[in-house]
């Protein structure tokens, strides 16, 4: 991420089991924010500053640490993000985080 802009971290919980999501900025030992909950808890959103531009997100679900993957998907004003999956609600170990910048 570019250094120093404000960005929004959006955490949409998507499972019946607990998901824990923690963004870390630069080499911080403590997370800049955190969310723990399930799909009954809705979406959480935090506005943060990227400082030096290094962002790490720790994700765990069902009490197990998740593998992480990152994708850059440039979106224009008015675009929407659709998330979906097939399978049993307890058959996976994931969490979703959307980082949005610049904030408009």
N, CA, C and O atoms as CSV, one atom per row, in Angstrom:
chain,resi,resn,atom,element,x,y,z
A,1,UNK,N,N,0.853,-1.160,0.000
A,1,UNK,CA,C,0.000,0.000,0.000
A,1,UNK,C,C,0.906,1.232,0.000
A,1,UNK,O,O,1.992,1.194,0.579
A,2,UNK,N,N,0.479,2.317,-0.637
A,2,UNK,CA,C,1.310,3.521,-0.602
A,2,UNK,C,C,1.503,4.012,0.833
A,2,UNK,O,O,0.608,3.863,1.665
A,3,UNK,N,N,2.674,4.598,1.128
A,3,UNK,CA,C,2.891,5.122,2.466
A,3,UNK,C,C,1.976,6.294,2.785
A,3,UNK,O,O,1.720,7.144,1.933
A,4,UNK,N,N,1.498,6.329,3.986
A,4,UNK,CA,C,0.827,7.437,4.637
A,4,UNK,C,C,-0.637,7.723,4.320
A,4,UNK,O,O,-1.209,8.551,5.028
A,5,UNK,N,N,-1.302,7.128,3.334
A,5,UNK,CA,C,-2.706,7.524,3.184
A,5,UNK,C,C,-3.594,6.856,4.233
A,5,UNK,O,O,-3.276,5.796,4.773
A,6,UNK,N,N,-4.702,7.509,4.493
A,6,UNK,CA,C,-5.738,6.870,5.306
A,6,UNK,C,C,-6.391,5.795,4.445
A,6,UNK,O,O,-6.519,5.959,3.232
A,7,UNK,N,N,-6.800,4.706,5.069
A,7,UNK,CA,C,-7.505,3.646,4.359
A,7,UNK,C,C,-8.571,3.075,5.275
A,7,UNK,O,O,-8.526,3.248,6.493
A,8,UNK,N,N,-9.520,2.398,4.671
A,8,UNK,CA,C,-10.582,1.756,5.430
A,8,UNK,C,C,-10.366,0.254,5.391
A,8,UNK,O,O,-10.163,-0.317,4.319
A,9,UNK,N,N,-10.408,-0.389,6.542
A,9,UNK,CA,C,-10.366,-1.848,6.642
A,9,UNK,C,C,-11.782,-2.312,6.954
A,9,UNK,O,O,-12.362,-1.923,7.967
A,10,UNK,N,N,-12.335,-3.147,6.077
A,10,UNK,CA,C,-13.706,-3.629,6.217
A,10,UNK,C,C,-13.658,-5.123,6.499
A,10,UNK,O,O,-13.037,-5.878,5.750
A,11,UNK,N,N,-14.307,-5.554,7.570
A,11,UNK,CA,C,-14.315,-6.952,7.987
A,11,UNK,C,C,-15.740,-7.491,7.929
A,11,UNK,O,O,-16.500,-7.283,8.875
A,12,UNK,N,N,-16.128,-8.175,6.857
A,12,UNK,CA,C,-17.462,-8.796,6.830
A,12,UNK,C,C,-17.387,-10.235,7.347
A,12,UNK,O,O,-16.912,-11.116,6.630
A,13,UNK,N,N,-17.836,-10.483,8.549
A,13,UNK,CA,C,-17.845,-11.852,9.077
A,13,UNK,C,C,-18.782,-12.690,8.215
A,13,UNK,O,O,-19.890,-12.257,7.896
A,14,UNK,N,N,-18.340,-13.885,7.838
A,14,UNK,CA,C,-19.105,-14.667,6.857
A,14,UNK,C,C,-19.326,-16.114,7.260
A,14,UNK,O,O,-19.493,-16.971,6.393
A,15,UNK,N,N,-19.332,-16.406,8.552
A,15,UNK,CA,C,-19.534,-17.791,8.975
A,15,UNK,C,C,-20.194,-17.823,10.349
A,15,UNK,O,O,-20.164,-16.840,11.088
A,16,UNK,N,N,-20.779,-18.949,10.674
A,16,UNK,CA,C,-21.415,-19.108,11.983
A,16,UNK,C,C,-20.380,-19.206,13.096
A,16,UNK,O,O,-20.665,-18.852,14.240
A,17,UNK,N,N,-19.174,-19.685,12.770
A,17,UNK,CA,C,-18.118,-19.810,13.772
A,17,UNK,C,C,-17.359,-18.498,13.914
A,17,UNK,O,O,-17.389,-17.653,13.020
A,18,UNK,N,N,-16.692,-18.338,15.025
A,18,UNK,CA,C,-15.948,-17.110,15.315
A,18,UNK,C,C,-14.800,-16.915,14.332
A,18,UNK,O,O,-14.079,-17.853,13.994
A,19,UNK,N,N,-14.652,-15.681,13.886
A,19,UNK,CA,C,-13.530,-15.258,13.060
A,19,UNK,C,C,-12.831,-14.119,13.786
A,19,UNK,O,O,-13.486,-13.242,14.350
A,20,UNK,N,N,-11.504,-14.131,13.774
A,20,UNK,CA,C,-10.711,-13.064,14.377
A,20,UNK,C,C,-9.825,-12.462,13.304
A,20,UNK,O,O,-9.082,-13.176,12.630
A,21,UNK,N,N,-9.906,-11.134,13.143
A,21,UNK,CA,C,-9.158,-10.427,12.111
A,21,UNK,C,C,-8.413,-9.270,12.764
A,21,UNK,O,O,-9.008,-8.463,13.478
A,22,UNK,N,N,-7.089,-9.192,12.513
A,22,UNK,CA,C,-6.269,-8.158,13.140
A,22,UNK,C,C,-5.305,-7.572,12.114
A,22,UNK,O,O,-4.417,-8.283,11.644
A,23,UNK,N,N,-5.453,-6.284,11.750
A,23,UNK,CA,C,-4.479,-5.644,10.866
A,23,UNK,C,C,-3.323,-5.043,11.679
A,23,UNK,O,O,-3.541,-4.390,12.700
A,24,UNK,N,N,-2.105,-5.272,11.212
A,24,UNK,CA,C,-0.905,-4.696,11.813
A,24,UNK,C,C,-0.296,-3.741,10.791
A,24,UNK,O,O,-0.251,-4.054,9.601
A,25,UNK,N,N,0.169,-2.588,11.241
A,25,UNK,CA,C,0.750,-1.590,10.350
A,25,UNK,C,C,2.239,-1.489,10.630
A,25,UNK,O,O,2.673,-1.388,11.777
A,26,UNK,N,N,3.018,-1.519,9.536
A,26,UNK,CA,C,4.474,-1.528,9.607
A,26,UNK,C,C,4.919,-2.700,10.486
A,26,UNK,O,O,4.459,-3.822,10.279
A,27,UNK,N,N,5.797,-2.468,11.455
A,27,UNK,CA,C,6.297,-3.564,12.289
A,27,UNK,C,C,5.694,-3.541,13.695
A,27,UNK,O,O,6.309,-4.027,14.644
A,28,UNK,N,N,4.504,-2.982,13.826
A,28,UNK,CA,C,3.852,-2.873,15.137
A,28,UNK,C,C,3.629,-4.254,15.753
A,28,UNK,O,O,3.304,-5.211,15.051
A,29,UNK,N,N,3.804,-4.344,17.051
A,29,UNK,CA,C,3.566,-5.594,17.768
A,29,UNK,C,C,2.104,-5.753,18.160
A,29,UNK,O,O,1.636,-6.869,18.384
A,30,UNK,N,N,1.381,-4.639,18.242
A,30,UNK,CA,C,-0.038,-4.654,18.583
A,30,UNK,C,C,-0.858,-4.329,17.338
A,30,UNK,O,O,-0.437,-3.503,16.529
A,31,UNK,N,N,-2.016,-4.957,17.168
A,31,UNK,CA,C,-2.841,-4.657,15.996
A,31,UNK,C,C,-3.402,-3.230,16.050
A,31,UNK,O,O,-3.660,-2.688,17.125
A,32,UNK,N,N,-3.580,-2.644,14.870
A,32,UNK,CA,C,-4.159,-1.301,14.778
A,32,UNK,C,C,-5.658,-1.336,15.060
A,32,UNK,O,O,-6.246,-0.321,15.432
A,33,UNK,N,N,-6.269,-2.494,14.884
A,33,UNK,CA,C,-7.698,-2.701,15.145
A,33,UNK,C,C,-7.898,-4.204,15.284
A,33,UNK,O,O,-6.986,-4.981,15.004
A,34,UNK,N,N,-9.068,-4.609,15.708
A,34,UNK,CA,C,-9.360,-6.041,15.731
A,34,UNK,C,C,-10.863,-6.249,15.689
A,34,UNK,O,O,-11.646,-5.401,16.118
A,35,UNK,N,N,-11.238,-7.397,15.161
A,35,UNK,CA,C,-12.638,-7.788,15.118
A,35,UNK,C,C,-12.705,-9.266,15.428
A,35,UNK,O,O,-11.961,-10.059,14.852
A,36,UNK,N,N,-13.575,-9.636,16.318
A,36,UNK,CA,C,-13.836,-11.036,16.605
A,36,UNK,C,C,-15.334,-11.237,16.662
A,36,UNK,O,O,-16.029,-10.566,17.425
A,37,UNK,N,N,-15.831,-12.153,15.861
A,37,UNK,CA,C,-17.260,-12.404,15.872
A,37,UNK,C,C,-17.658,-13.349,14.762
A,37,UNK,O,O,-16.808,-13.948,14.103
A,38,UNK,N,N,-18.961,-13.478,14.559
A,38,UNK,CA,C,-19.456,-14.344,13.489
A,38,UNK,C,C,-20.460,-13.573,12.635
A,38,UNK,O,O,-20.621,-12.363,12.796
A,39,UNK,N,N,-21.132,-14.280,11.726
A,39,UNK,CA,C,-22.003,-13.576,10.784
A,39,UNK,C,C,-23.190,-12.888,11.452
A,39,UNK,O,O,-23.838,-12.051,10.823
A,40,UNK,N,N,-23.489,-13.213,12.690
A,40,UNK,CA,C,-24.541,-12.498,13.417
A,40,UNK,C,C,-24.085,-11.114,13.879
A,40,UNK,O,O,-24.905,-10.278,14.259
A,41,UNK,N,N,-22.760,-10.876,13.843
A,41,UNK,CA,C,-22.211,-9.611,14.325
A,41,UNK,C,C,-22.095,-8.552,13.238
A,41,UNK,O,O,-21.737,-7.412,13.537
A,42,UNK,N,N,-22.386,-8.892,11.992
A,42,UNK,CA,C,-22.385,-7.907,10.913
A,42,UNK,C,C,-21.000,-7.490,10.463
A,42,UNK,O,O,-20.012,-8.181,10.711
A,43,UNK,N,N,-20.947,-6.355,9.803
A,43,UNK,CA,C,-19.708,-5.838,9.210
A,43,UNK,C,C,-19.093,-4.816,10.156
A,43,UNK,O,O,-19.796,-3.980,10.725
A,44,UNK,N,N,-17.778,-4.888,10.319
A,44,UNK,CA,C,-17.041,-3.890,11.095
A,44,UNK,C,C,-16.149,-3.130,10.127
A,44,UNK,O,O,-15.646,-3.691,9.154
A,45,UNK,N,N,-15.961,-1.844,10.409
A,45,UNK,CA,C,-15.163,-1.000,9.533
A,45,UNK,C,C,-14.308,-0.081,10.388
A,45,UNK,O,O,-14.796,0.510,11.351
A,46,UNK,N,N,-13.020,0.042,10.035
A,46,UNK,CA,C,-12.092,0.891,10.767
A,46,UNK,C,C,-11.364,1.784,9.777
A,46,UNK,O,O,-11.002,1.330,8.692
A,47,UNK,N,N,-11.144,3.044,10.129
A,47,UNK,CA,C,-10.322,3.938,9.320
A,47,UNK,C,C,-8.963,4.032,9.995
A,47,UNK,O,O,-8.862,4.383,11.171
A,48,UNK,N,N,-7.908,3.709,9.229
A,48,UNK,CA,C,-6.549,3.639,9.762
A,48,UNK,C,C,-5.609,4.430,8.864
A,48,UNK,O,O,-6.014,4.877,7.791
A,49,UNK,N,N,-4.349,4.611,9.289
A,49,UNK,CA,C,-3.325,5.251,8.469
A,49,UNK,C,C,-2.262,4.224,8.148
A,49,UNK,O,O,-1.829,3.482,9.029
A,50,UNK,N,N,-1.833,4.173,6.891
A,50,UNK,CA,C,-0.884,3.134,6.474
A,50,UNK,C,C,0.548,3.412,6.914
A,50,UNK,O,O,1.406,2.543,6.759
A,51,UNK,N,N,0.834,4.582,7.452
A,51,UNK,CA,C,2.177,4.959,7.923
A,51,UNK,C,C,3.214,4.645,6.856
A,51,UNK,O,O,3.255,5.334,5.837
A,52,UNK,N,N,4.059,3.624,7.050
A,52,UNK,CA,C,5.098,3.291,6.073
A,52,UNK,C,C,4.611,2.460,4.896
A,52,UNK,O,O,5.370,2.226,3.957
A,53,UNK,N,N,3.370,2.013,4.926
A,53,UNK,CA,C,2.797,1.280,3.799
A,53,UNK,C,C,2.811,-0.232,3.931
A,53,UNK,O,O,2.293,-0.926,3.056
A,54,UNK,N,N,3.391,-0.763,5.007
A,54,UNK,CA,C,3.429,-2.217,5.199
A,54,UNK,C,C,2.223,-2.639,6.042
A,54,UNK,O,O,2.074,-2.209,7.186
A,55,UNK,N,N,1.371,-3.481,5.467
A,55,UNK,CA,C,0.165,-3.938,6.160
A,55,UNK,C,C,0.207,-5.465,6.241
A,55,UNK,O,O,0.432,-6.140,5.236
A,56,UNK,N,N,-0.011,-6.000,7.431
A,56,UNK,CA,C,-0.116,-7.451,7.625
A,56,UNK,C,C,-1.433,-7.718,8.333
A,56,UNK,O,O,-1.792,-7.001,9.267
A,57,UNK,N,N,-2.149,-8.734,7.903
A,57,UNK,CA,C,-3.424,-9.055,8.536
A,57,UNK,C,C,-3.386,-10.496,9.022
A,57,UNK,O,O,-3.175,-11.417,8.234
A,58,UNK,N,N,-3.589,-10.687,10.316
A,58,UNK,CA,C,-3.691,-12.026,10.890
A,58,UNK,C,C,-5.162,-12.423,10.909
A,58,UNK,O,O,-6.017,-11.672,11.380
A,59,UNK,N,N,-5.437,-13.603,10.395
A,59,UNK,CA,C,-6.809,-14.099,10.302
A,59,UNK,C,C,-6.870,-15.479,10.935
A,59,UNK,O,O,-6.030,-16.334,10.656
A,60,UNK,N,N,-7.864,-15.693,11.784
A,60,UNK,CA,C,-8.113,-17.045,12.274
A,60,UNK,C,C,-9.618,-17.263,12.292
A,60,UNK,O,O,-10.399,-16.329,12.471
A,61,UNK,N,N,-10.000,-18.504,12.105
A,61,UNK,CA,C,-11.412,-18.878,12.143
A,61,UNK,C,C,-11.506,-20.272,12.733
A,61,UNK,O,O,-10.627,-21.108,12.525
A,62,UNK,N,N,-12.563,-20.512,13.459
A,62,UNK,CA,C,-12.734,-21.795,14.146
A,62,UNK,C,C,-11.541,-22.087,15.047
A,62,UNK,O,O,-11.230,-23.250,15.304
A,63,UNK,N,N,-10.866,-21.037,15.532
A,63,UNK,CA,C,-9.722,-21.213,16.411
A,63,UNK,C,C,-8.431,-21.602,15.713
A,63,UNK,O,O,-7.438,-21.889,16.381
A,64,UNK,N,N,-8.421,-21.620,14.381
A,64,UNK,CA,C,-7.209,-21.986,13.632
A,64,UNK,C,C,-6.762,-20.818,12.765
A,64,UNK,O,O,-7.580,-20.127,12.159
A,65,UNK,N,N,-5.442,-20.610,12.716
A,65,UNK,CA,C,-4.885,-19.551,11.876
A,65,UNK,C,C,-5.136,-19.889,10.413
A,65,UNK,O,O,-4.967,-21.034,9.994
A,66,UNK,N,N,-5.538,-18.889,9.643
A,66,UNK,CA,C,-5.826,-19.084,8.224
A,66,UNK,C,C,-4.626,-18.697,7.372
A,66,UNK,O,O,-3.855,-17.808,7.731
A,67,UNK,N,N,-4.480,-19.368,6.254
A,67,UNK,CA,C,-3.521,-18.934,5.246
A,67,UNK,C,C,-4.039,-17.620,4.674
A,67,UNK,O,O,-5.249,-17.395,4.639
A,68,UNK,N,N,-3.145,-16.756,4.229
A,68,UNK,CA,C,-3.589,-15.472,3.685
A,68,UNK,C,C,-3.206,-15.355,2.218
A,68,UNK,O,O,-2.246,-15.970,1.754
A,69,UNK,N,N,-3.968,-14.565,1.514
A,69,UNK,CA,C,-3.751,-14.294,0.099
A,69,UNK,C,C,-4.197,-12.862,-0.135
A,69,UNK,O,O,-5.156,-12.407,0.489
A,70,UNK,N,N,-3.531,-12.154,-1.009
A,70,UNK,CA,C,-3.901,-10.765,-1.280
A,70,UNK,C,C,-4.084,-10.573,-2.777
A,70,UNK,O,O,-3.334,-11.128,-3.581
A,71,UNK,N,N,-5.072,-9.796,-3.137
A,71,UNK,CA,C,-5.354,-9.467,-4.540
A,71,UNK,C,C,-5.617,-7.980,-4.641
A,71,UNK,O,O,-6.292,-7.399,-3.790
A,72,UNK,N,N,-5.085,-7.367,-5.678
A,72,UNK,CA,C,-5.391,-5.974,-5.967
A,72,UNK,C,C,-6.486,-5.949,-7.012
A,72,UNK,O,O,-6.326,-6.507,-8.097
A,73,UNK,N,N,-7.581,-5.316,-6.698
A,73,UNK,CA,C,-8.724,-5.240,-7.616
A,73,UNK,C,C,-9.179,-3.790,-7.695
A,73,UNK,O,O,-10.047,-3.371,-6.929
A,74,UNK,N,N,-8.596,-3.011,-8.624
A,74,UNK,CA,C,-9.007,-1.607,-8.732
A,74,UNK,C,C,-10.499,-1.495,-9.036
A,74,UNK,O,O,-11.008,-2.158,-9.939
A,75,UNK,N,N,-11.177,-0.669,-8.292
A,75,UNK,CA,C,-12.610,-0.450,-8.467
A,75,UNK,C,C,-12.857,1.031,-8.700
A,75,UNK,O,O,-12.142,1.879,-8.167
A,76,UNK,N,N,-13.850,1.334,-9.481
A,76,UNK,CA,C,-14.247,2.720,-9.721
A,76,UNK,C,C,-15.419,3.076,-8.820
A,76,UNK,O,O,-16.059,2.204,-8.233
A,77,UNK,N,N,-15.687,4.365,-8.722
A,77,UNK,CA,C,-16.829,4.814,-7.925
A,77,UNK,C,C,-18.093,4.115,-8.405
A,77,UNK,O,O,-18.354,4.033,-9.605
A,78,UNK,N,N,-18.866,3.618,-7.463
A,78,UNK,CA,C,-20.107,2.932,-7.804
A,78,UNK,C,C,-19.953,1.436,-7.992
A,78,UNK,O,O,-20.956,0.726,-8.059
A,79,UNK,N,N,-18.714,0.928,-8.082
A,79,UNK,CA,C,-18.510,-0.515,-8.198
A,79,UNK,C,C,-18.920,-1.188,-6.895
A,79,UNK,O,O,-18.925,-0.564,-5.834
A,80,UNK,N,N,-19.261,-2.461,-6.989
A,80,UNK,CA,C,-19.656,-3.227,-5.815
A,80,UNK,C,C,-18.782,-4.463,-5.694
A,80,UNK,O,O,-18.269,-4.972,-6.691
A,81,UNK,N,N,-18.618,-4.938,-4.483
A,81,UNK,CA,C,-17.891,-6.177,-4.223
A,81,UNK,C,C,-18.911,-7.221,-3.795
A,81,UNK,O,O,-19.672,-7.000,-2.853
A,82,UNK,N,N,-18.928,-8.353,-4.482
A,82,UNK,CA,C,-19.830,-9.460,-4.144
A,82,UNK,C,C,-18.983,-10.613,-3.642
A,82,UNK,O,O,-18.002,-10.993,-4.280
A,83,UNK,N,N,-19.354,-11.161,-2.516
A,83,UNK,CA,C,-18.635,-12.289,-1.934
A,83,UNK,C,C,-19.582,-13.471,-1.864
A,83,UNK,O,O,-20.751,-13.317,-1.507
A,84,UNK,N,N,-19.087,-14.638,-2.199
A,84,UNK,CA,C,-19.933,-15.816,-2.122
A,84,UNK,C,C,-19.099,-17.075,-2.019
A,84,UNK,O,O,-17.906,-17.067,-2.325
A,85,UNK,N,N,-19.721,-18.146,-1.593
A,85,UNK,CA,C,-19.038,-19.423,-1.459
A,85,UNK,C,C,-20.075,-20.527,-1.486
A,85,UNK,O,O,-21.265,-20.302,-1.264
A,86,UNK,N,N,-19.595,-21.713,-1.761
A,86,UNK,CA,C,-20.431,-22.911,-1.702
A,86,UNK,C,C,-19.846,-23.841,-0.662
A,86,UNK,O,O,-18.625,-23.918,-0.531
A,87,UNK,N,N,-20.661,-24.533,0.064
A,87,UNK,CA,C,-20.144,-25.505,1.017
A,87,UNK,C,C,-20.848,-25.404,2.348
A,87,UNK,O,O,-21.685,-24.528,2.567
A,88,UNK,N,N,-20.498,-26.307,3.221
A,88,UNK,CA,C,-21.075,-26.320,4.564
A,88,UNK,C,C,-20.511,-25.152,5.365
A,88,UNK,O,O,-19.346,-24.790,5.200
A,89,UNK,N,N,-21.318,-24.571,6.220
A,89,UNK,CA,C,-20.896,-23.401,6.981
A,89,UNK,C,C,-19.670,-23.688,7.833
A,89,UNK,O,O,-18.836,-22.800,8.006
A,90,UNK,N,N,-19.530,-24.877,8.364
A,90,UNK,CA,C,-18.389,-25.196,9.216
A,90,UNK,C,C,-17.290,-25.943,8.467
A,90,UNK,O,O,-16.384,-26.495,9.091
A,91,UNK,N,N,-17.359,-25.968,7.143
A,91,UNK,CA,C,-16.409,-26.755,6.366
A,91,UNK,C,C,-15.191,-25.995,5.883
A,91,UNK,O,O,-14.473,-26.493,5.016
A,92,UNK,N,N,-14.930,-24.806,6.408
A,92,UNK,CA,C,-13.777,-24.046,5.953
A,92,UNK,C,C,-13.253,-23.177,7.087
A,92,UNK,O,O,-13.880,-23.055,8.139
A,93,UNK,N,N,-12.096,-22.578,6.854
A,93,UNK,CA,C,-11.398,-21.797,7.860
A,93,UNK,C,C,-10.941,-20.509,7.183
A,93,UNK,O,O,-9.807,-20.431,6.710
A,94,UNK,N,N,-11.805,-19.503,7.131
A,94,UNK,CA,C,-11.437,-18.300,6.393
A,94,UNK,C,C,-11.928,-17.042,7.082
A,94,UNK,O,O,-12.692,-17.096,8.046
A,95,UNK,N,N,-11.483,-15.932,6.579
A,95,UNK,CA,C,-11.947,-14.610,6.975
A,95,UNK,C,C,-11.697,-13.688,5.793
A,95,UNK,O,O,-10.797,-13.944,4.993
A,96,UNK,N,N,-12.463,-12.639,5.669
A,96,UNK,CA,C,-12.336,-11.726,4.541
A,96,UNK,C,C,-12.068,-10.329,5.075
A,96,UNK,O,O,-12.720,-9.875,6.015
A,97,UNK,N,N,-11.097,-9.651,4.462
A,97,UNK,CA,C,-10.786,-8.269,4.798
A,97,UNK,C,C,-10.691,-7.495,3.488
A,97,UNK,O,O,-10.012,-7.926,2.556
A,98,UNK,N,N,-11.364,-6.366,3.418
A,98,UNK,CA,C,-11.276,-5.498,2.247
A,98,UNK,C,C,-10.607,-4.205,2.692
A,98,UNK,O,O,-11.056,-3.561,3.640
A,99,UNK,N,N,-9.517,-3.822,1.994
A,99,UNK,CA,C,-8.841,-2.557,2.268
A,99,UNK,C,C,-9.213,-1.585,1.159
A,99,UNK,O,O,-9.065,-1.901,-0.021
A,100,UNK,N,N,-9.688,-0.421,1.526
A,100,UNK,CA,C,-10.121,0.574,0.550
A,100,UNK,C,C,-9.278,1.835,0.693
A,100,UNK,O,O,-9.171,2.407,1.778
A,101,UNK,N,N,-8.679,2.262,-0.425
A,101,UNK,CA,C,-7.984,3.543,-0.466
A,101,UNK,C,C,-7.943,4.016,-1.901
A,101,UNK,O,O,-7.974,3.167,-2.792
A,102,UNK,N,N,-7.877,5.268,-2.190
A,102,UNK,CA,C,-8.038,6.331,-1.200
A,102,UNK,C,C,-9.473,6.387,-0.711
A,102,UNK,O,O,-10.392,5.894,-1.365
A,103,UNK,N,N,-9.644,6.990,0.436
A,103,UNK,CA,C,-10.991,7.160,0.971
A,103,UNK,C,C,-11.595,8.375,0.279
A,103,UNK,O,O,-11.018,9.462,0.294
A,104,UNK,N,N,-12.750,8.181,-0.319
A,104,UNK,CA,C,-13.378,9.296,-1.045
A,104,UNK,C,C,-14.648,9.728,-0.362
A,104,UNK,O,O,-15.315,10.652,-0.827
